[in-house]
Amino acid sequence: MMEPKNTEAKHWSKVELLHETVRNPNIHLRGKHSYYSGAWTGSFEDSVVRYHYGDEYSLKTWEPMWPIDQLHIGDYVCIGAEAVILMGGNHTHRADWFSLYPFPEVIAEAYAGKGDTRIGDGAWIGMRAMIMPGVTIGEGAVVASGAIVTRDVAPYTIVAGNPAKPVRQRFSADVVARLLELDIYHWDDAKFTALREHITSQDIDVLVAASEQYDQKHGRPA
């Protein structure tokens, strides 16, 4: 008997909340606000995350011969349609060997892992961007549409191009340092909600003062 098809129409105004859909044990989510805007594609796991052991088919079909790279996604991450997060399962093409072909009898020796991939809190991955294996995207960073990220991206930095290069910092170095010290994405829901009007603004002095006042009012250590 055929399974019924999901007939719900997709639309660009609808998003997939990752904590509701991700099942791969090698994908680690922090928080419940990160989303994939997949109106023109399949689900996040089916279309964005590529070559990653831990989906239903790979778990039933083979035992991995090497440590599995992990994907870590922070909270409040926005991922645009048709983005690709390329994982290490495809890293069996040795450029230092005469043949790049992944022959089965030497597949374990051919594998060259790049480590875990990390997307920091509050980052924005643009439509059709590609994140290569082992890359870390910093807090609040922006990856432009179509960019191919081959190296780590610093917090609150905008990158674009192939390979992706820094375009500019979203804020001054001083403001970035103060934002990282505030650690806003690790505030509990009550504080984050109470100070949202200051988070969605541009005045770092007001945000810092509001955070201090909130902590004093609620008896929290500085």
PEVEN-V632680 format. One record per residue. RES is the residue in three letters. SS is DSSP state (~ for helix, > for strand, _ for the rest). PHI is phi in radians with two decimals (999 if undefined). OMEGA is omega in degrees with one decimal (* if undefined). Layout:
RES;SS;PHI;OMEGA
RES;SS;PHI;OMEGA
//
This chain:
MET;_;999;-177.9
MET;_;-1.34;176.2
GLU;_;-1.28;177.7
PRO;_;-1.15;179.8
LYS;_;-1.39;175.2
ASN;_;-1.34;-174.7
THR;_;-1.65;-179.7
GLU;_;-1.15;-178.4
ALA;_;-1.25;176.1
LYS;_;-1.46;178.5
HIS;_;-2.66;-176.4
TRP;_;-1.12;178.4
SER;_;-1.49;178.4
LYS;_;-1.79;-179.9
VAL;_;-2.19;176.1
GLU;>;-1.77;175.9
LEU;>;-1.31;-169.9
LEU;~;-1.11;-177.5
HIS;~;-1.16;179.6
GLU;~;-1.55;-171.1
THR;~;-2.14;-174.3
VAL;_;-1.23;-179.5
ARG;_;-2.13;-178.2
ASN;_;-1.11;-178.1
PRO;_;-1.19;179.4
ASN;_;-1.70;172.2
ILE;>;-1.90;-174.6
HIS;>;-2.02;-178.3
LEU;>;-1.89;174.5
ARG;_;-1.97;179.9
GLY;_;1.57;-173.3
LYS;_;-2.22;-176.4
HIS;_;-2.13;-179.6
SER;_;-1.24;-176.2
TYR;>;-2.49;172.8
TYR;>;-2.05;179.1
SER;_;-1.65;-169.0
GLY;_;-1.85;-176.9
ALA;_;-1.10;-174.7
TRP;_;-1.89;-177.2
THR;_;-2.44;174.0
GLY;_;-1.37;-178.1
SER;_;-1.26;-179.9
PHE;~;-1.00;-178.1
GLU;~;-1.22;-177.0
ASP;~;-1.37;-171.4
SER;~;-2.08;-175.6
VAL;~;-1.63;-175.9
VAL;>;-1.46;-174.0
ARG;>;-1.99;174.4
TYR;_;0.98;-177.8
HIS;_;-2.16;177.0
TYR;_;-1.08;176.9
GLY;_;2.18;174.1
ASP;_;-1.35;-173.7
GLU;~;-1.03;-177.2
TYR;~;-1.20;-176.2
SER;~;-1.17;179.6
LEU;~;-1.10;-178.1
LYS;~;-1.52;-168.0
THR;~;-1.77;-176.4
TRP;_;-2.64;173.9
GLU;_;-1.71;-179.6
PRO;_;-1.16;-179.9
MET;_;-1.76;-179.3
TRP;_;-2.61;177.7
PRO;_;-1.05;-177.5
ILE;_;-1.46;176.7
ASP;_;-1.20;-175.9
GLN;_;-1.81;175.2
LEU;>;-1.94;-179.5
HIS;>;-1.98;-179.2
ILE;>;-2.15;-179.3
GLY;_;-1.32;-179.7
ASP;_;-1.61;179.2
TYR;_;1.02;176.8
VAL;_;-1.54;179.2
CYS;>;-1.97;-177.6
ILE;>;-2.10;-175.8
GLY;_;-1.35;-177.6
ALA;_;-1.04;175.5
GLU;_;1.17;171.4
ALA;_;-1.17;178.9
VAL;>;-2.28;171.7
ILE;>;-1.93;-173.8
LEU;>;-1.53;-177.8
MET;_;-1.74;-168.6
GLY;~;-1.40;-177.5
GLY;~;-1.11;179.1
ASN;~;-1.69;-176.7
HIS;_;-1.54;178.4
THR;_;-2.14;179.2
HIS;_;-2.01;-173.5
ARG;_;-1.35;179.6
ALA;_;-1.23;179.2
ASP;_;-1.58;172.7
TRP;_;-1.77;-180.0
PHE;_;-1.07;178.1
SER;_;-1.91;177.6
LEU;_;-1.44;-171.9
TYR;_;-1.16;-178.2
PRO;_;-1.46;-179.9
PHE;_;-1.08;-175.4
PRO;~;-0.99;-175.4
GLU;~;-1.24;178.6
VAL;~;-2.19;-174.3
ILE;~;-1.09;-179.9
ALA;~;-1.15;178.6
GLU;~;-1.26;-178.6
ALA;~;-1.28;-176.2
TYR;_;-1.15;176.5
ALA;_;-2.32;-176.0
GLY;_;-1.20;178.6
LYS;_;-1.95;179.7
GLY;_;1.58;-176.8
ASP;_;-1.26;174.8
THR;>;-1.89;-175.7
ARG;>;-2.31;175.4
ILE;>;-2.05;-172.0
GLY;_;-1.30;179.5
ASP;_;-0.95;172.0
GLY;_;1.25;179.7
ALA;_;-1.36;179.3
TRP;>;-2.24;179.1
ILE;>;-1.79;-174.2
GLY;_;-1.28;-179.4
MET;_;-1.01;177.1
ARG;_;1.10;171.6
ALA;_;-1.28;177.8
MET;>;-2.23;178.3
ILE;>;-1.85;-178.5
MET;_;-1.39;-175.4
PRO;_;-1.07;172.8
GLY;_;1.38;-176.9
VAL;_;-1.57;173.3
THR;>;-2.01;175.7
ILE;>;-1.75;-174.4
GLY;_;-1.28;178.1
GLU;_;-0.95;174.0
GLY;_;1.19;-179.3
ALA;_;-1.32;177.9
VAL;>;-2.16;174.5
VAL;>;-1.83;-174.4
ALA;_;-1.14;177.9
SER;_;-0.99;178.0
GLY;_;1.38;-179.7
ALA;_;-1.24;175.1
ILE;>;-2.05;-172.3
VAL;>;-1.61;-179.0
THR;_;-1.93;-179.6
ARG;_;-2.35;179.9
ASP;_;-1.03;178.0
VAL;>;-2.00;-177.9
ALA;_;-1.21;178.6
PRO;_;-0.98;175.2
TYR;_;0.98;177.7
THR;>;-1.98;175.4
ILE;>;-1.74;178.5
VAL;>;-2.13;-179.8
ALA;>;-2.69;173.6
GLY;_;1.72;178.9
ASN;>;-2.35;-5.7
PRO;_;-1.25;-177.0
ALA;_;-1.11;177.8
LYS;>;-2.28;179.7
PRO;>;-1.07;175.4
VAL;>;-1.70;176.1
ARG;>;-2.95;171.8
GLN;>;-1.52;178.2
ARG;_;-1.15;-179.1
PHE;_;-2.44;177.2
SER;_;-1.15;-179.4
ALA;~;-1.02;180.0
ASP;~;-1.15;-179.6
VAL;~;-1.16;177.8
VAL;~;-1.06;179.9
ALA;~;-1.06;-179.6
ARG;~;-1.23;175.9
LEU;~;-1.10;179.9
LEU;~;-1.13;178.2
GLU;~;-1.19;177.7
LEU;~;-1.13;178.1
ASP;_;0.98;-170.7
ILE;~;-1.06;-176.4
TYR;~;-1.38;173.0
HIS;~;-1.87;172.0
TRP;_;-1.15;175.1
ASP;_;-1.24;-174.3
ASP;~;-1.03;-177.1
ALA;~;-1.12;-179.3
LYS;~;-1.21;-178.7
PHE;~;-1.05;-179.8
THR;~;-1.21;-178.4
ALA;~;-1.10;-175.9
LEU;_;-1.82;-175.9
ARG;~;-1.06;-179.6
GLU;~;-1.10;179.0
HIS;~;-1.55;176.1
ILE;~;-1.21;179.1
THR;_;-1.65;178.5
SER;_;-2.58;-176.8
GLN;_;-2.13;-173.8
ASP;_;-1.77;-176.3
ILE;~;-1.19;179.9
ASP;~;-1.11;179.5
VAL;~;-1.15;179.8
LEU;~;-1.12;179.1
VAL;~;-1.09;-179.9
ALA;~;-1.09;-179.9
ALA;~;-1.14;178.1
SER;~;-1.12;179.5
GLU;~;-1.13;179.6
GLN;~;-1.12;178.6
TYR;~;-1.09;-179.0
ASP;~;-1.13;178.9
GLN;~;-1.14;-178.6
LYS;~;-1.12;-176.1
HIS;_;-1.79;174.8
GLY;_;1.14;-178.8
ARG;_;-1.75;179.8
PRO;_;-1.16;-179.7
ALA;_;-1.27;*
//
